[in-house]
Amino acid sequence: MENFSGKPVTRIPIMAKQVLDLYELYRLVVQHGGLVEIINKKLWREITRGLNLPSSITSAAFTLRTQ
């Protein structure tokens, strides 16, 4: 598995004290038109909602991009 920048994932991504489902993240990003589309249209809230992450995480978009 690789992250968005093409680098291999070397650690288990954790978000809101739970393991981040990378396949579901990938599926949601593709479903919403791809990474560039999500960034340009600021759709990160839709992605975090689709991953069932708490809305109280205000840095979710940044955390998802850097995982």
Secondary structure, 3 states (H helix, E strand, C coil): CECCCCCECCCCCEECCEECCHHHHHHHHHHCCCHHHHHHHCCHHHHHHHCCCCCCCCCHHHHHHHC
